[in-house]
Amino acid sequence: MKKKIAVIGSGFAGLSAASFLAKGGCEVTIYEKNETIGGRARKFSADGFTFDMGPSWYWMPDVFESFFQEFGHKVEDFYRLERLDPSYQVFFEDKIGVDIPASMDEMYRLFDSIESGSSARLKQFLEEAAYKYEVGINDLVYKPGRSITEFLDVRLAIGVFKLHVFQSISKYIRKYFSHPKLIQLLEFPVLFLGAKPQDTPALYSLMNYADISLGTWYPQGGMNKIVEGMEKVAIEQGVTIKTSTTVGKIEVENGAVKGIVVNGRLEEYDYVVGGADYHHVEQNLLEPKYRKYDEKYWDSRAMAPSSLIFYLGIDKELEKLRHHNLFFDESFDTHAEEIYDEPQWPSKPLFYVCCPSKTDETVAPKGKENIFILIPVAPDLKDTEEERKKYYSMVMDRMERLTGQSIREHVVYQRSYAHKDFINDYNSFKGNAYGLANTLKQTAILKPSIVNKKVKRLYYTGQLTVPGPGVPPSLISGQVTAKEILKSIE
């Protein structure tokens, strides 16, 4: 008889877990509190503009290809990928925008133009990063993080020093490069991993390999096209998806899952997968005696940043902007300290601007631009309209100054999104946007577990457990959790 499984939450991890469980012969139902699926990767449309609400970087294309191949599909069955060239643009402290090329030969020339002879060092740096990517993405991230014995693998044991797990990426990068621009360029991917470069293991130079060697891509139609593809896969496998449906409680009987309470009524299930915010599922849907972790534990966790986001519709075409733009014209170190060391609203924040209408004519009316502005900020800050207005004014001033054009007076649509919205829409712990920080003390078996040892047949998936934050890791997280459940059924 088929096992009945409820998956709470329809983000990347929830959709992934549900699809693999259904493929494995289970009867699976996804419960989503919002009107549309996709979690942080939802979309919305207004005044002719279509906005991706969250993720906008498409890195690690092999992970997406691998996911769809598991179900007999190719990425092209659902969306058309385009490699961006330049990959992105960076405005450094000298206020000059620098294009980061897709071509490796052009990248080597760029490095040499900034720091003489650095292209040779970049080649070595990327060779080591490629090894980390191969081991990290093919081996480490597919470990369920349930026991230290998972890592007693000959390949991993031999390669532990090549992985540079016990060295910071900050020191590691500075072994190769000395120019501030190159250091900033190579440190930027870890800004969203939830810790300063000084506190992030050099293992994560694998992100530089993903960035520089594998490239930055864009699915025509927007990032939500991935969600649409995953939804089709889930339905093909027989998954039922219920939107606008809030789970109020996980019912436990004799130390095991009995089901979930929806609209005051018990729906019986053999297994439950928490694909929503881990803290919310555990602290709000379970009785205290069944919680694996207490509030003291959660408060001690190092969280990845939250974000202040502005979605803007512009009534003209903008100059000097690429699809992806990083505004690093202020101090990287100061902003990082104001996120991680002394959490506060930043004094002079770095920020990111996505202008997908440069690549995709479907996301904005002809002759107009779709703009997504994101400022990484500390979680658990007081989120007020006054703060939002202050930072809107700040980033508009800098964008106009650095690109030499008027923008503010051409804004015809505006929406902001920050801590309160993350909490309201996703029950996000402290309003975080990216999950747990990827510090050494919160890696692999040191992350919140995918199993609840106090409640049989209750599992977790998503960015607060293994392997960690980001779209590709969330896809993998769903697969890892599903695999563990299917093993238990056997």
C-alpha positions as CSV (number, residue, x, y, z in Angstrom):
1,M,0.0,0.0,0.0
2,K,1.3,3.4,-0.9
3,K,2.6,5.6,1.9
4,K,0.8,8.9,2.2
5,I,3.2,11.9,2.6
6,A,2.4,15.5,3.3
7,V,4.9,18.2,2.2
8,I,4.5,21.5,3.9
9,G,5.7,24.3,1.6
10,S,6.2,24.5,-2.2
11,G,9.6,26.2,-2.5
12,F,12.4,24.5,-4.5
13,A,13.1,22.0,-1.7
14,G,9.4,21.1,-1.2
15,L,8.8,20.6,-4.9
16,S,11.9,18.6,-5.3
17,A,11.2,16.3,-2.3
18,A,7.6,15.8,-3.4
19,S,8.6,14.8,-6.9
20,F,11.2,12.3,-5.8
21,L,8.9,10.8,-3.2
22,A,6.1,10.4,-5.8
23,K,8.5,8.9,-8.2
24,G,9.4,6.4,-5.5
25,G,5.9,5.2,-5.2
26,C,4.4,7.4,-2.5
27,E,1.1,9.3,-2.5
28,V,2.2,12.9,-2.0
29,T,0.3,16.2,-1.3
30,I,2.0,19.6,-1.0
31,Y,0.4,22.2,1.2
32,E,1.2,25.8,0.4
33,K,-0.1,28.8,2.5
34,N,0.3,31.3,-0.4
35,E,-1.9,31.6,-3.4
36,T,0.9,30.6,-5.7
37,I,3.7,28.0,-5.4
38,G,7.5,28.6,-5.6
39,G,8.3,30.0,-2.1
40,R,10.8,32.8,-2.5
41,A,10.9,32.2,-6.2
42,R,7.3,33.4,-6.8
43,K,6.5,36.1,-9.3
44,F,4.0,38.9,-9.6
45,S,2.8,41.2,-12.4
46,A,1.8,44.8,-12.2
47,D,1.2,47.6,-14.8
48,G,2.7,45.5,-17.6
49,F,5.8,44.5,-15.6
50,T,6.5,40.9,-14.4
51,F,8.9,40.6,-11.5
52,D,10.7,37.6,-10.0
53,M,10.3,38.1,-6.3
54,G,13.5,36.4,-5.1
55,P,16.3,34.5,-6.7
56,S,17.7,36.1,-9.8
57,W,21.1,34.4,-10.3
58,Y,21.1,31.2,-12.3
59,W,24.4,29.5,-11.4
60,M,25.4,25.8,-11.4
61,P,23.3,24.8,-14.5
62,D,24.4,21.2,-14.1
63,V,22.4,20.9,-10.9
64,F,19.1,21.9,-12.7
65,E,19.9,19.6,-15.7
66,S,20.5,16.7,-13.3
67,F,17.2,17.3,-11.5
68,F,15.1,17.3,-14.7
69,Q,17.0,14.3,-16.1
70,E,15.9,12.3,-13.0
71,F,12.4,12.6,-14.4
72,G,13.2,12.0,-18.1
73,H,13.4,15.6,-19.1
74,K,15.8,18.2,-20.2
75,V,15.9,21.9,-19.1
76,E,14.9,22.9,-22.6
77,D,11.6,21.1,-22.1
78,F,10.5,23.9,-19.8
79,Y,12.6,27.0,-20.6
80,R,15.3,28.4,-22.8
81,L,18.6,29.2,-21.1
82,E,20.8,32.1,-22.3
83,R,24.3,32.6,-21.0
84,L,24.9,36.2,-20.1
85,D,27.8,38.1,-21.6
86,P,29.0,40.0,-19.8
87,S,28.1,37.9,-16.8
88,Y,27.6,41.0,-14.7
89,Q,28.9,44.5,-14.1
90,V,30.7,45.8,-11.0
91,F,30.9,49.4,-9.9
92,F,34.0,49.6,-7.6
93,E,35.1,52.3,-5.2
94,D,36.7,54.3,-8.0
95,K,33.1,54.6,-9.3
96,I,33.9,53.0,-12.7
97,G,31.8,50.1,-13.9
98,V,33.7,47.0,-15.0
99,D,32.1,44.3,-17.1
100,I,32.9,40.7,-16.0
101,P,33.2,38.7,-19.3
102,A,31.9,35.3,-20.0
103,S,35.0,34.3,-22.0
104,M,37.8,32.9,-20.0
105,D,40.4,34.5,-22.3
106,E,38.8,37.9,-21.7
107,M,38.7,37.2,-18.0
108,Y,42.4,36.4,-17.9
109,R,43.1,39.7,-19.7
110,L,40.8,41.6,-17.3
111,F,42.7,40.2,-14.3
112,D,46.1,41.1,-15.8
113,S,44.9,44.6,-16.6
114,I,44.0,45.1,-12.9
115,E,47.0,43.2,-11.4
116,S,49.9,42.3,-13.6
117,G,50.5,38.5,-13.9
118,S,47.4,37.6,-12.0
119,S,45.9,35.6,-14.8
120,A,48.3,32.7,-14.1
121,R,47.3,32.7,-10.5
122,L,43.6,32.8,-11.5
123,K,44.1,29.6,-13.5
124,Q,45.6,27.8,-10.5
125,F,42.9,29.3,-8.2
126,L,40.2,28.0,-10.5
127,E,41.8,24.6,-10.9
128,E,41.6,24.2,-7.1
129,A,38.1,25.6,-7.1
130,A,37.0,23.1,-9.8
131,Y,38.2,20.2,-7.6
132,K,36.2,21.6,-4.7
133,Y,33.1,22.0,-6.9
134,E,33.4,18.4,-8.1
135,V,33.8,17.0,-4.6
136,G,31.4,19.5,-3.0
137,I,28.6,19.3,-5.5
138,N,28.9,15.6,-6.4
139,D,29.8,14.2,-2.9
140,L,29.4,16.5,0.1
141,V,26.1,18.1,-0.7
142,Y,24.3,14.8,-1.3
143,K,25.2,13.6,2.2
144,P,22.1,13.7,4.6
145,G,24.2,15.0,7.5
146,R,22.9,12.4,10.0
147,S,26.2,10.9,11.1
148,I,29.9,11.7,11.0
149,T,30.5,8.3,9.4
150,E,29.1,9.7,6.2
151,F,32.3,11.6,5.8
152,L,34.6,8.7,6.5
153,D,35.1,8.3,2.7
154,V,38.5,7.6,1.3
155,R,38.1,10.3,-1.4
156,L,37.0,12.9,1.1
157,A,39.7,12.0,3.6
158,I,42.4,12.2,1.0
159,G,41.0,15.5,-0.3
160,V,40.2,17.2,3.0
161,F,43.3,19.4,2.8
162,K,42.7,20.2,-0.9
163,L,39.2,21.3,0.1
164,H,40.6,23.9,2.5
165,V,37.8,23.4,5.0
166,F,39.8,24.8,7.9
167,Q,41.1,27.9,6.2
168,S,39.1,31.1,5.6
169,I,38.3,32.1,2.1
170,S,39.5,35.6,2.9
171,K,43.1,34.4,3.6
172,Y,42.9,31.9,0.8
173,I,42.1,34.6,-1.8
174,R,44.8,36.9,-0.5
175,K,47.4,34.1,-1.1
176,Y,46.7,34.6,-4.8
177,F,45.7,38.2,-5.3
178,S,46.5,41.5,-3.7
179,H,44.5,44.1,-5.7
180,P,41.4,45.2,-3.8
181,K,39.2,45.0,-6.9
182,L,40.1,41.3,-7.5
183,I,39.7,40.5,-3.8
184,Q,36.2,42.1,-3.8
185,L,35.3,40.3,-7.0
186,L,36.2,36.9,-5.6
187,E,34.7,37.5,-2.2
188,F,31.4,38.8,-3.4
189,P,29.7,35.4,-3.9
190,V,30.1,34.5,-0.2
191,L,28.3,37.7,0.9
192,F,25.1,35.8,0.6
193,L,26.3,32.7,2.3
194,G,25.8,34.3,5.6
195,A,29.2,35.1,7.1
196,K,32.1,37.5,6.4
197,P,34.8,36.1,4.2
198,Q,37.0,35.8,7.2
199,D,34.5,33.4,8.8
200,T,33.7,31.4,5.7
201,P,35.6,28.2,4.8
202,A,37.8,28.4,1.7
203,L,35.8,25.4,0.5
204,Y,33.4,27.9,-0.9
205,S,35.8,29.1,-3.6
206,L,33.7,26.5,-5.4
207,M,31.3,29.4,-5.8
208,N,34.0,31.2,-7.8
209,Y,34.3,28.2,-10.1
210,A,30.5,28.3,-10.6
211,D,30.7,32.0,-11.3
212,I,33.7,32.3,-13.6
213,S,34.0,28.9,-15.2
214,L,30.4,27.7,-15.4
215,G,28.9,31.1,-16.1
216,T,25.9,33.2,-15.3
217,W,22.7,32.1,-17.1
218,Y,19.1,33.4,-17.5
219,P,16.0,31.3,-18.2
220,Q,13.9,33.3,-20.7
221,G,10.7,34.3,-19.0
222,G,12.3,34.6,-15.6
223,M,13.4,32.5,-12.7
224,N,9.9,31.4,-12.0
225,K,10.1,29.4,-15.2
226,I,12.1,26.9,-13.1
227,V,9.2,26.6,-10.7
228,E,6.8,26.1,-13.6
229,G,8.9,23.3,-14.9
230,M,9.2,21.7,-11.4
231,E,5.4,22.0,-11.0
232,K,4.9,20.1,-14.3
233,V,7.3,17.4,-13.2
234,A,5.6,17.0,-9.8
235,I,2.1,16.7,-11.4
236,E,3.5,14.1,-13.9
237,Q,4.6,12.1,-10.9
238,G,1.1,12.3,-9.4
239,V,1.7,14.9,-6.7
240,T,-1.3,16.9,-5.5
241,I,-0.7,20.6,-4.8
242,K,-3.0,22.6,-2.5
243,T,-2.5,26.3,-2.5
244,S,-4.0,28.9,-0.1
245,T,-3.9,26.1,2.5
246,T,-2.3,26.7,5.9
247,V,-1.1,23.8,8.1
248,G,-1.9,24.6,11.7
249,K,-0.3,21.7,13.5
250,I,1.5,18.4,13.1
251,E,-0.3,15.8,15.0
252,V,1.8,13.2,16.9
253,E,0.6,9.9,18.4
254,N,2.7,7.3,20.2
255,G,5.9,9.2,19.2
256,A,5.1,9.1,15.5
257,V,3.5,11.3,12.9
258,K,-0.2,10.9,12.7
259,G,-1.0,13.7,10.3
260,I,-1.5,17.4,9.9
261,V,-4.3,19.7,11.0
262,V,-5.7,21.8,8.2
263,N,-8.6,24.2,8.7
264,G,-9.2,22.6,12.1
265,R,-9.5,19.1,10.6
266,L,-7.0,16.3,10.9
267,E,-5.6,14.9,7.6
268,E,-3.9,11.6,8.3
269,Y,-0.4,10.9,6.8
270,D,2.3,8.3,7.2
271,Y,5.1,10.9,6.9
272,V,5.4,14.7,7.0
273,V,8.1,16.7,5.3
274,G,8.7,20.2,6.6
275,G,9.6,22.2,3.5
276,A,8.6,25.5,5.0
277,D,10.8,27.4,7.4
278,Y,12.4,24.9,9.8
279,H,12.1,27.1,12.8
280,H,8.4,27.7,12.1
281,V,7.6,24.0,11.5
282,E,9.3,22.9,14.7
283,Q,8.4,25.8,17.1
284,N,4.9,26.5,15.9
285,L,3.5,23.3,14.5
286,L,4.8,20.9,17.1
287,E,4.0,20.6,20.8
288,P,7.0,21.6,23.0
289,K,7.8,18.1,24.0
290,Y,8.3,17.0,20.4
291,R,10.8,19.8,19.4
292,K,14.3,18.7,18.8
293,Y,15.7,22.2,19.3
294,D,14.7,25.0,21.7
295,E,14.5,28.8,21.2
296,K,17.9,29.2,22.9
297,Y,19.4,27.0,20.2
298,W,17.7,28.9,17.4
299,D,18.8,32.3,18.8
300,S,22.4,31.1,18.9
301,R,22.4,30.3,15.2
302,A,24.3,32.5,12.8
303,M,21.8,33.6,10.2
304,A,22.4,34.5,6.6
305,P,21.2,38.1,5.7
306,S,17.8,39.4,5.1
307,S,17.2,41.7,2.2
308,L,15.5,45.0,1.5
309,I,14.2,44.7,-2.1
310,F,12.7,47.3,-4.4
311,Y,10.7,46.2,-7.5
312,L,10.5,49.1,-10.0
313,G,9.0,49.7,-13.3
314,I,10.8,52.4,-15.3
315,D,9.1,54.3,-18.3
316,K,12.3,54.5,-20.4
317,E,15.3,52.5,-21.3
318,L,18.3,52.9,-19.0
319,E,21.9,53.3,-20.0
320,K,25.0,51.8,-18.4
321,L,23.2,49.0,-16.7
322,R,23.6,45.3,-17.5
323,H,21.3,42.4,-16.6
324,H,23.2,42.0,-13.3
325,N,24.9,44.9,-11.6
326,L,26.9,45.0,-8.3
327,F,27.3,48.4,-6.7
328,F,30.5,48.0,-4.6
329,D,31.3,51.7,-4.6
330,E,31.4,51.8,-0.8
331,S,33.3,49.7,1.8
332,F,32.7,46.0,1.6
333,D,34.1,45.5,5.1
334,T,31.9,48.1,6.8
335,H,28.8,46.7,5.2
336,A,29.7,43.1,6.2
337,E,30.4,44.2,9.8
338,E,26.9,45.9,9.9
339,I,25.3,42.7,8.8
340,Y,27.3,40.1,10.9
341,D,29.2,41.7,13.7
342,E,27.1,44.5,14.9
343,P,23.7,44.0,13.2
344,Q,22.1,47.3,12.2
345,W,20.8,49.1,9.2
346,P,23.8,49.8,7.1
347,S,25.4,53.2,6.8
348,K,26.6,53.0,3.2
349,P,25.4,49.6,1.9
350,L,26.6,47.7,-1.1
351,F,23.6,46.7,-3.3
352,Y,22.7,44.7,-6.3
353,V,20.5,45.7,-9.3
354,C,18.9,43.2,-11.7
355,C,17.6,44.6,-15.0
356,P,16.2,41.5,-16.7
357,S,14.5,43.6,-19.4
358,K,18.0,44.0,-20.9
359,T,17.8,40.3,-21.8
360,D,14.1,39.4,-21.8
361,E,11.5,41.5,-23.7
362,T,8.6,39.7,-21.9
363,V,9.2,41.2,-18.4
364,A,8.5,44.9,-19.3
365,P,6.5,46.8,-21.9
366,K,8.5,47.9,-25.0
367,G,10.8,50.8,-24.3
368,K,10.6,50.3,-20.5
369,E,12.8,48.6,-17.9
370,N,12.1,46.1,-15.1
371,I,14.4,46.8,-12.1
372,F,15.0,44.7,-9.0
373,I,17.2,46.3,-6.3
374,L,18.4,44.3,-3.4
375,I,20.3,45.5,-0.3
376,P,21.7,42.7,1.9
377,V,20.9,43.6,5.5
378,A,21.1,41.9,8.9
379,P,18.1,39.8,10.0
380,D,15.9,40.7,12.9
381,L,16.0,44.4,12.3
382,K,13.1,46.8,13.0
383,D,11.5,47.1,9.5
384,T,9.6,50.4,9.1
385,E,8.4,52.4,6.1
386,E,10.7,55.2,7.1
387,E,13.8,52.9,6.8
388,R,12.6,51.7,3.4
389,K,12.1,55.2,2.1
390,K,15.5,56.2,3.4
391,Y,17.3,53.4,1.6
392,Y,15.3,53.9,-1.6
393,S,16.5,57.5,-1.7
394,M,20.0,56.4,-1.0
395,V,20.3,53.8,-3.7
396,M,18.5,56.0,-6.3
397,D,21.0,58.8,-5.6
398,R,23.9,56.4,-6.1
399,M,22.5,54.8,-9.2
400,E,21.8,58.1,-10.8
401,R,25.2,59.4,-10.0
402,L,27.1,56.3,-11.1
403,T,25.2,55.8,-14.3
404,G,24.9,59.5,-15.2
405,Q,21.1,59.5,-15.8
406,S,17.8,60.4,-14.2
407,I,15.9,57.4,-12.9
408,R,13.8,58.4,-10.0
409,E,11.4,60.6,-12.0
410,H,10.8,57.8,-14.5
411,V,9.6,55.3,-11.9
412,V,6.0,54.4,-12.8
413,Y,5.7,51.3,-10.5
414,Q,7.2,50.8,-7.1
415,R,7.0,48.1,-4.4
416,S,9.3,47.3,-1.5
417,Y,9.8,44.1,0.4
418,A,11.8,43.3,3.6
419,H,11.7,41.6,7.0
420,K,8.0,41.9,7.7
421,D,7.2,40.5,4.3
422,F,9.5,37.5,4.6
423,I,7.9,36.7,8.0
424,N,4.4,37.2,6.7
425,D,4.8,35.3,3.4
426,Y,7.3,32.5,4.5
427,N,7.2,32.5,8.3
428,S,10.9,33.3,7.9
429,F,12.9,33.1,11.1
430,K,14.0,36.6,12.1
431,G,13.0,37.7,8.6
432,N,16.0,36.0,7.0
433,A,16.2,35.7,3.2
434,Y,18.8,33.0,2.8
435,G,18.7,30.6,5.7
436,L,21.6,29.7,7.9
437,A,25.1,31.1,7.5
438,N,27.5,28.7,6.0
439,T,30.1,28.9,8.7
440,L,32.3,25.9,9.7
441,K,30.3,25.5,12.9
442,Q,27.1,25.2,10.8
443,T,28.2,22.9,8.0
444,A,27.0,19.3,7.2
445,I,26.2,17.4,10.4
446,L,26.3,20.7,12.4
447,K,23.2,22.0,10.7
448,P,19.7,21.4,12.0
449,S,19.0,17.7,11.2
450,I,16.7,16.5,8.4
451,V,15.2,14.1,10.9
452,N,13.4,14.7,14.2
453,K,14.5,11.9,16.6
454,K,11.6,12.7,18.9
455,V,9.0,12.1,16.3
456,K,9.2,9.2,13.9
457,R,8.5,9.9,10.2
458,L,8.9,13.6,10.5
459,Y,11.6,15.1,8.2
460,Y,12.8,18.5,7.1
461,T,14.1,20.0,3.9
462,G,15.2,23.4,2.7
463,Q,17.7,26.2,3.3
464,L,17.8,25.8,7.1
465,T,19.1,22.2,6.9
466,V,21.6,20.4,4.6
467,P,23.1,21.3,2.3
468,G,22.3,25.0,2.8
469,P,21.1,28.2,1.2
470,G,20.7,28.9,-2.5
471,V,18.5,27.5,-5.3
472,P,20.8,24.5,-6.4
473,P,21.3,23.4,-2.7
474,S,17.6,23.6,-2.1
475,L,16.9,21.4,-5.1
476,I,19.4,18.9,-3.8
477,S,18.0,19.2,-0.2
478,G,14.7,17.9,-1.5
479,Q,16.3,15.0,-3.2
480,V,18.4,14.1,-0.1
481,T,15.4,14.1,2.2
482,A,13.3,12.1,-0.2
483,K,16.0,9.5,-0.5
484,E,16.2,9.1,3.3
485,I,12.5,8.6,3.5
486,L,12.4,6.1,0.7
487,K,15.2,4.2,2.4
488,S,13.2,4.0,5.7
489,I,10.1,2.7,3.8
490,E,12.2,-0.1,2.3
